């Protein structure tokens, strides 16, 4: 079977002549994911030692080792109850090849890549156990104008396959974005928080009373978007909100004093 698989991959590379969308090397496998194994293996995974609430690597806020008290295992922002979500986790650090992969997902609608990331996210859910038990999977929505322009919501390319893998219902229209993102390529930390303040709401007639929601997005930068979505879900009666993203920018969120 291994010989047949290798032969199939070799034949595919000859007939199709595909190349990795990141490093441009010829693909030597028959997978529909247009990235080579070298690039996929180069993704920098999130470290194990992270804030128990938001998932921020401990090294970004302290040089101390693990094994502290429960309170000390949380970053300063989470000790100050900065976020409305219960927990958040990410698969990889948003840098280098991961950035290129996320851009392919976001702007080129490569669905097999969405499935690849969804499988990694399903593994995270399994590892987290009861703390990530959910009743429904919900993607972070785009503003209707942005989604009309792009033709799809990249978060749904992760959330739909993830819901199938977990055997959970997918609610793609439960949340809506009521305020568009500022028309700037790069936002400061302050602008990121301000841009999503009150920018999300549940759609009329949506029911999330006493439900545990698994909120999915492509990238977590400061946590502002997940926080704003979680607030809308909690106001609608959600029992708990867990954030899950393919990647995360490893940096401290906006200081609490400025965020409030």
VOGUVO-801170 format. One record per residue (C-alpha): residue in one letter; x, y, z; residue number from 0. Coordinates in Angstrom, 1 decimal. Example, Ala and Ser with C-alpha at 12.3 -4.5 7.8 and 13.67 -1.06 7.14 Angstrom:
<type = A; u = 12.3; v = -4.5; w = 7.8; seq = 0>
<type = S; u = 13.7; v = -1.1; w = 7.1; seq = 1>
END
This chain:
<type = X; u = 0.0; v = 0.0; w = 0.0; seq = 0>
<type = X; u = 2.8; v = 2.4; w = 0.8; seq = 1>
<type = X; u = 4.4; v = 1.6; w = -2.6; seq = 2>
<type = X; u = 1.1; v = 2.3; w = -4.4; seq = 3>
<type = X; u = 0.7; v = 5.6; w = -2.5; seq = 4>
<type = X; u = 4.2; v = 6.7; w = -3.4; seq = 5>
<type = X; u = 3.6; v = 5.7; w = -7.1; seq = 6>
<type = X; u = 0.4; v = 7.6; w = -7.2; seq = 7>
<type = X; u = 2.1; v = 10.7; w = -5.7; seq = 8>
<type = X; u = 4.9; v = 10.5; w = -8.3; seq = 9>
<type = X; u = 2.4; v = 10.1; w = -11.2; seq = 10>
<type = X; u = 0.4; v = 13.1; w = -9.9; seq = 11>
<type = X; u = 3.5; v = 15.3; w = -9.8; seq = 12>
<type = X; u = 4.4; v = 14.3; w = -13.3; seq = 13>
<type = X; u = 0.9; v = 14.7; w = -14.8; seq = 14>
<type = X; u = -0.2; v = 17.8; w = -13.0; seq = 15>
<type = X; u = 3.1; v = 19.6; w = -12.5; seq = 16>
<type = X; u = 1.8; v = 21.4; w = -9.4; seq = 17>
<type = X; u = 4.0; v = 23.5; w = -7.2; seq = 18>
<type = X; u = 3.9; v = 24.6; w = -3.6; seq = 19>
<type = X; u = 2.1; v = 27.9; w = -3.4; seq = 20>
<type = X; u = 4.7; v = 29.1; w = -0.8; seq = 21>
<type = X; u = 8.1; v = 27.8; w = -1.8; seq = 22>
<type = X; u = 7.4; v = 27.0; w = -5.4; seq = 23>
<type = X; u = 8.9; v = 23.5; w = -5.2; seq = 24>
<type = X; u = 7.2; v = 20.7; w = -7.3; seq = 25>
<type = X; u = 4.6; v = 18.9; w = -5.2; seq = 26>
<type = X; u = 5.4; v = 15.2; w = -4.8; seq = 27>
<type = X; u = 2.1; v = 14.2; w = -3.3; seq = 28>
<type = X; u = -1.5; v = 13.8; w = -4.6; seq = 29>
<type = X; u = -3.1; v = 15.9; w = -1.8; seq = 30>
<type = X; u = -5.3; v = 18.7; w = -2.8; seq = 31>
<type = X; u = -3.6; v = 21.0; w = -0.3; seq = 32>
<type = X; u = -1.3; v = 23.1; w = -2.6; seq = 33>
<type = X; u = 1.6; v = 23.2; w = 0.0; seq = 34>
<type = X; u = 4.5; v = 20.9; w = 0.3; seq = 35>
<type = X; u = 5.2; v = 18.9; w = 3.4; seq = 36>
<type = X; u = 8.3; v = 21.0; w = 4.1; seq = 37>
<type = X; u = 6.2; v = 24.2; w = 4.3; seq = 38>
<type = X; u = 3.5; v = 22.5; w = 6.4; seq = 39>
<type = X; u = 6.1; v = 21.1; w = 8.8; seq = 40>
<type = X; u = 7.7; v = 24.5; w = 9.1; seq = 41>
<type = X; u = 4.6; v = 26.1; w = 10.7; seq = 42>
<type = X; u = 5.6; v = 27.3; w = 14.2; seq = 43>
<type = X; u = 3.1; v = 25.7; w = 16.5; seq = 44>
<type = X; u = 1.9; v = 27.5; w = 19.6; seq = 45>
<type = X; u = 3.9; v = 26.4; w = 22.7; seq = 46>
<type = X; u = 2.4; v = 24.3; w = 25.4; seq = 47>
<type = X; u = 3.1; v = 26.8; w = 28.2; seq = 48>
<type = X; u = 0.4; v = 29.5; w = 27.6; seq = 49>
<type = X; u = -2.1; v = 31.6; w = 29.5; seq = 50>
<type = X; u = -4.8; v = 29.1; w = 30.7; seq = 51>
<type = X; u = -7.5; v = 31.6; w = 29.5; seq = 52>
<type = X; u = -6.5; v = 33.3; w = 26.3; seq = 53>
<type = X; u = -3.7; v = 31.0; w = 25.2; seq = 54>
<type = X; u = -1.0; v = 33.8; w = 25.0; seq = 55>
<type = X; u = 2.5; v = 32.2; w = 25.3; seq = 56>
<type = X; u = 3.9; v = 32.7; w = 28.8; seq = 57>
<type = X; u = 7.2; v = 33.9; w = 27.5; seq = 58>
<type = X; u = 5.5; v = 37.1; w = 26.2; seq = 59>
<type = X; u = 4.6; v = 38.3; w = 29.7; seq = 60>
<type = X; u = 7.0; v = 36.5; w = 32.1; seq = 61>
<type = X; u = 10.3; v = 34.7; w = 32.1; seq = 62>
<type = X; u = 9.1; v = 32.5; w = 35.0; seq = 63>
<type = X; u = 8.7; v = 28.8; w = 34.4; seq = 64>
<type = X; u = 5.4; v = 26.9; w = 34.5; seq = 65>
<type = X; u = 4.0; v = 25.4; w = 37.7; seq = 66>
<type = X; u = 2.8; v = 28.6; w = 39.3; seq = 67>
<type = X; u = -0.6; v = 29.1; w = 41.0; seq = 68>
<type = X; u = -3.8; v = 29.1; w = 39.0; seq = 69>
<type = X; u = -3.8; v = 32.9; w = 39.0; seq = 70>
<type = X; u = -0.2; v = 33.2; w = 38.0; seq = 71>
<type = X; u = -0.9; v = 30.9; w = 35.0; seq = 72>
<type = X; u = -3.0; v = 33.6; w = 33.5; seq = 73>
<type = X; u = -1.6; v = 36.7; w = 31.7; seq = 74>
<type = X; u = -2.1; v = 40.2; w = 33.1; seq = 75>
<type = X; u = -5.0; v = 40.9; w = 30.7; seq = 76>
<type = X; u = -6.9; v = 37.8; w = 31.7; seq = 77>
<type = X; u = -6.3; v = 38.4; w = 35.4; seq = 78>
<type = X; u = -8.0; v = 41.8; w = 34.9; seq = 79>
<type = X; u = -10.9; v = 39.9; w = 33.2; seq = 80>
<type = X; u = -10.3; v = 41.8; w = 29.9; seq = 81>
<type = X; u = -12.0; v = 39.2; w = 27.6; seq = 82>
<type = X; u = -15.6; v = 38.1; w = 27.4; seq = 83>
<type = X; u = -14.8; v = 34.7; w = 26.1; seq = 84>
<type = X; u = -14.0; v = 31.8; w = 28.5; seq = 85>
<type = X; u = -11.0; v = 30.4; w = 26.7; seq = 86>
<type = X; u = -9.1; v = 30.8; w = 23.4; seq = 87>
<type = X; u = -6.6; v = 28.6; w = 21.7; seq = 88>
<type = X; u = -4.7; v = 28.7; w = 18.3; seq = 89>
<type = X; u = -2.9; v = 26.2; w = 16.2; seq = 90>
<type = X; u = 0.2; v = 28.1; w = 15.0; seq = 91>
<type = X; u = 2.1; v = 31.4; w = 15.5; seq = 92>
<type = X; u = 1.2; v = 34.0; w = 12.9; seq = 93>
<type = X; u = 4.6; v = 34.3; w = 11.2; seq = 94>
<type = X; u = 6.6; v = 33.3; w = 8.1; seq = 95>
<type = X; u = 5.0; v = 30.4; w = 6.2; seq = 96>
<type = X; u = 1.8; v = 30.5; w = 8.3; seq = 97>
<type = X; u = 1.1; v = 34.1; w = 7.2; seq = 98>
<type = X; u = 1.4; v = 33.0; w = 3.5; seq = 99>
<type = X; u = -1.0; v = 30.0; w = 4.2; seq = 100>
<type = X; u = -3.6; v = 32.2; w = 5.9; seq = 101>
<type = X; u = -3.4; v = 34.7; w = 3.0; seq = 102>
<type = X; u = -4.1; v = 31.9; w = 0.5; seq = 103>
<type = X; u = -7.1; v = 30.9; w = 2.6; seq = 104>
<type = X; u = -8.3; v = 34.4; w = 2.9; seq = 105>
<type = X; u = -8.0; v = 35.7; w = -0.6; seq = 106>
<type = X; u = -7.9; v = 32.6; w = -2.9; seq = 107>
<type = X; u = -10.5; v = 30.4; w = -1.3; seq = 108>
<type = X; u = -8.5; v = 27.2; w = -1.2; seq = 109>
<type = X; u = -11.0; v = 24.9; w = 0.6; seq = 110>
<type = X; u = -8.6; v = 21.9; w = 1.0; seq = 111>
<type = X; u = -6.3; v = 24.2; w = 3.0; seq = 112>
<type = X; u = -9.3; v = 25.1; w = 5.2; seq = 113>
<type = X; u = -9.9; v = 21.4; w = 5.8; seq = 114>
<type = X; u = -6.3; v = 20.9; w = 6.7; seq = 115>
<type = X; u = -6.4; v = 23.6; w = 9.3; seq = 116>
<type = X; u = -9.8; v = 22.4; w = 10.5; seq = 117>
<type = X; u = -8.3; v = 19.0; w = 11.3; seq = 118>
<type = X; u = -5.6; v = 20.7; w = 13.4; seq = 119>
<type = X; u = -8.2; v = 22.6; w = 15.2; seq = 120>
<type = X; u = -10.2; v = 19.5; w = 15.9; seq = 121>
<type = X; u = -7.1; v = 18.0; w = 17.5; seq = 122>
<type = X; u = -6.9; v = 21.1; w = 19.8; seq = 123>
<type = X; u = -10.5; v = 20.6; w = 20.8; seq = 124>
<type = X; u = -9.8; v = 17.0; w = 21.7; seq = 125>
<type = X; u = -6.7; v = 17.9; w = 23.7; seq = 126>
<type = X; u = -8.5; v = 20.6; w = 25.7; seq = 127>
<type = X; u = -11.2; v = 18.2; w = 26.7; seq = 128>
<type = X; u = -14.2; v = 19.4; w = 28.7; seq = 129>
<type = X; u = -13.0; v = 23.0; w = 28.8; seq = 130>
<type = X; u = -13.8; v = 23.2; w = 25.1; seq = 131>
<type = X; u = -17.0; v = 21.1; w = 25.1; seq = 132>
<type = X; u = -19.5; v = 22.9; w = 22.8; seq = 133>
<type = X; u = -23.0; v = 22.7; w = 21.5; seq = 134>
<type = X; u = -22.6; v = 24.7; w = 18.3; seq = 135>
<type = X; u = -19.8; v = 26.0; w = 16.0; seq = 136>
<type = X; u = -20.1; v = 29.7; w = 14.9; seq = 137>
<type = X; u = -17.7; v = 31.5; w = 12.5; seq = 138>
<type = X; u = -16.7; v = 35.2; w = 13.1; seq = 139>
<type = X; u = -18.7; v = 37.0; w = 10.4; seq = 140>
<type = X; u = -17.6; v = 39.5; w = 7.8; seq = 141>
<type = X; u = -19.5; v = 42.7; w = 7.2; seq = 142>
<type = X; u = -22.0; v = 42.1; w = 4.4; seq = 143>
<type = X; u = -20.2; v = 44.5; w = 2.1; seq = 144>
<type = X; u = -16.9; v = 42.8; w = 2.6; seq = 145>
<type = X; u = -18.4; v = 39.3; w = 2.1; seq = 146>
<type = X; u = -20.2; v = 40.5; w = -1.0; seq = 147>
<type = X; u = -17.0; v = 41.8; w = -2.4; seq = 148>
<type = X; u = -14.9; v = 38.7; w = -1.5; seq = 149>
<type = X; u = -17.7; v = 36.2; w = -2.3; seq = 150>
<type = X; u = -17.1; v = 34.1; w = 0.9; seq = 151>
<type = X; u = -16.2; v = 34.3; w = 4.5; seq = 152>
<type = X; u = -12.8; v = 32.7; w = 5.2; seq = 153>
<type = X; u = -13.7; v = 31.9; w = 8.8; seq = 154>
<type = X; u = -16.5; v = 29.6; w = 7.4; seq = 155>
<type = X; u = -13.8; v = 27.7; w = 5.5; seq = 156>
<type = X; u = -12.5; v = 26.6; w = 8.9; seq = 157>
<type = X; u = -15.8; v = 26.4; w = 10.9; seq = 158>
<type = X; u = -17.8; v = 24.3; w = 8.4; seq = 159>
<type = X; u = -15.3; v = 21.4; w = 8.2; seq = 160>
<type = X; u = -14.6; v = 21.7; w = 11.9; seq = 161>
<type = X; u = -18.3; v = 21.3; w = 12.7; seq = 162>
<type = X; u = -18.4; v = 18.2; w = 10.5; seq = 163>
<type = X; u = -15.3; v = 16.7; w = 12.2; seq = 164>
<type = X; u = -16.7; v = 17.4; w = 15.7; seq = 165>
<type = X; u = -20.3; v = 16.3; w = 14.8; seq = 166>
<type = X; u = -21.7; v = 19.6; w = 15.9; seq = 167>
<type = X; u = -24.3; v = 21.9; w = 14.2; seq = 168>
<type = X; u = -22.9; v = 24.8; w = 12.2; seq = 169>
<type = X; u = -24.6; v = 28.2; w = 12.6; seq = 170>
<type = X; u = -23.1; v = 30.4; w = 9.9; seq = 171>
<type = X; u = -25.7; v = 33.2; w = 10.2; seq = 172>
<type = X; u = -26.0; v = 33.4; w = 14.0; seq = 173>
<type = X; u = -23.7; v = 36.4; w = 14.2; seq = 174>
<type = X; u = -23.6; v = 39.4; w = 12.0; seq = 175>
<type = X; u = -21.1; v = 42.3; w = 11.8; seq = 176>
<type = X; u = -23.0; v = 45.6; w = 11.9; seq = 177>
<type = X; u = -20.1; v = 48.0; w = 11.6; seq = 178>
<type = X; u = -17.5; v = 47.6; w = 8.8; seq = 179>
<type = X; u = -13.8; v = 47.4; w = 9.4; seq = 180>
<type = X; u = -12.0; v = 50.8; w = 8.8; seq = 181>
<type = X; u = -10.6; v = 51.2; w = 5.3; seq = 182>
<type = X; u = -7.0; v = 50.8; w = 6.3; seq = 183>
<type = X; u = -4.6; v = 47.9; w = 5.6; seq = 184>
<type = X; u = -2.8; v = 48.2; w = 9.0; seq = 185>
<type = X; u = -4.5; v = 49.2; w = 12.2; seq = 186>
<type = X; u = -2.9; v = 50.2; w = 15.5; seq = 187>
<type = X; u = -3.8; v = 48.3; w = 18.6; seq = 188>
<type = X; u = -6.1; v = 51.1; w = 19.8; seq = 189>
<type = X; u = -7.8; v = 51.2; w = 16.3; seq = 190>
<type = X; u = -8.3; v = 47.4; w = 16.4; seq = 191>
<type = X; u = -10.2; v = 47.6; w = 19.7; seq = 192>
<type = X; u = -12.2; v = 50.6; w = 18.6; seq = 193>
<type = X; u = -13.1; v = 49.1; w = 15.2; seq = 194>
<type = X; u = -14.9; v = 46.1; w = 16.8; seq = 195>
<type = X; u = -16.4; v = 47.9; w = 19.8; seq = 196>
<type = X; u = -20.2; v = 47.1; w = 19.4; seq = 197>
<type = X; u = -19.6; v = 45.9; w = 15.9; seq = 198>
<type = X; u = -21.3; v = 42.5; w = 16.2; seq = 199>
<type = X; u = -24.8; v = 41.3; w = 17.1; seq = 200>
<type = X; u = -26.8; v = 38.1; w = 16.9; seq = 201>
<type = X; u = -29.2; v = 37.9; w = 14.0; seq = 202>
<type = X; u = -32.9; v = 38.4; w = 14.8; seq = 203>
<type = X; u = -34.5; v = 35.2; w = 15.8; seq = 204>
<type = X; u = -31.2; v = 33.5; w = 16.6; seq = 205>
<type = X; u = -31.3; v = 31.3; w = 19.7; seq = 206>
<type = X; u = -28.2; v = 30.6; w = 21.8; seq = 207>
<type = X; u = -29.8; v = 30.5; w = 25.3; seq = 208>
<type = X; u = -27.7; v = 28.4; w = 27.6; seq = 209>
<type = X; u = -25.5; v = 27.1; w = 24.7; seq = 210>
<type = X; u = -21.8; v = 26.6; w = 24.7; seq = 211>
<type = X; u = -20.4; v = 28.3; w = 21.5; seq = 212>
<type = X; u = -17.2; v = 27.4; w = 19.7; seq = 213>
<type = X; u = -16.3; v = 30.6; w = 17.9; seq = 214>
<type = X; u = -13.9; v = 30.2; w = 15.0; seq = 215>
<type = X; u = -11.7; v = 32.7; w = 13.1; seq = 216>
<type = X; u = -8.6; v = 32.6; w = 10.9; seq = 217>
<type = X; u = -6.3; v = 34.8; w = 13.0; seq = 218>
<type = X; u = -6.3; v = 36.2; w = 16.6; seq = 219>
<type = X; u = -4.3; v = 39.4; w = 16.7; seq = 220>
<type = X; u = -5.2; v = 41.1; w = 20.0; seq = 221>
<type = X; u = -8.3; v = 39.2; w = 20.8; seq = 222>
<type = X; u = -10.5; v = 42.2; w = 20.2; seq = 223>
<type = X; u = -12.7; v = 40.5; w = 17.6; seq = 224>
<type = X; u = -13.2; v = 37.4; w = 19.6; seq = 225>
<type = X; u = -14.0; v = 39.5; w = 22.6; seq = 226>
<type = X; u = -16.6; v = 41.6; w = 20.7; seq = 227>
<type = X; u = -18.3; v = 38.5; w = 19.3; seq = 228>
<type = X; u = -18.3; v = 36.8; w = 22.7; seq = 229>
<type = X; u = -20.0; v = 39.9; w = 24.2; seq = 230>
<type = X; u = -22.7; v = 39.7; w = 21.6; seq = 231>
<type = X; u = -23.2; v = 36.0; w = 22.2; seq = 232>
<type = X; u = -23.3; v = 36.4; w = 25.9; seq = 233>
<type = X; u = -25.8; v = 39.2; w = 25.7; seq = 234>
<type = X; u = -28.0; v = 36.8; w = 23.6; seq = 235>
<type = X; u = -27.8; v = 34.2; w = 26.4; seq = 236>
<type = X; u = -24.8; v = 32.0; w = 25.5; seq = 237>
<type = X; u = -23.6; v = 29.9; w = 28.5; seq = 238>
<type = X; u = -20.0; v = 29.9; w = 27.4; seq = 239>
<type = X; u = -17.8; v = 31.1; w = 24.4; seq = 240>
<type = X; u = -14.6; v = 29.4; w = 23.4; seq = 241>
<type = X; u = -12.4; v = 31.0; w = 20.7; seq = 242>
<type = X; u = -10.4; v = 28.9; w = 18.2; seq = 243>
<type = X; u = -8.2; v = 30.3; w = 15.5; seq = 244>
<type = X; u = -5.8; v = 28.8; w = 12.9; seq = 245>
<type = X; u = -3.1; v = 31.3; w = 13.9; seq = 246>
<type = X; u = -2.3; v = 33.9; w = 16.5; seq = 247>
<type = X; u = 0.0; v = 36.9; w = 16.5; seq = 248>
<type = X; u = 2.2; v = 36.5; w = 19.6; seq = 249>
<type = X; u = 2.1; v = 39.8; w = 21.3; seq = 250>
<type = X; u = 0.5; v = 41.3; w = 24.4; seq = 251>
<type = X; u = -3.0; v = 42.7; w = 23.9; seq = 252>
<type = X; u = -3.8; v = 46.4; w = 24.3; seq = 253>
<type = X; u = -3.3; v = 47.5; w = 27.9; seq = 254>
<type = X; u = -6.4; v = 47.1; w = 30.0; seq = 255>
<type = X; u = -6.4; v = 50.8; w = 31.0; seq = 256>
<type = X; u = -6.7; v = 51.9; w = 27.4; seq = 257>
<type = X; u = -9.1; v = 49.1; w = 26.4; seq = 258>
<type = X; u = -11.8; v = 50.0; w = 28.9; seq = 259>
END
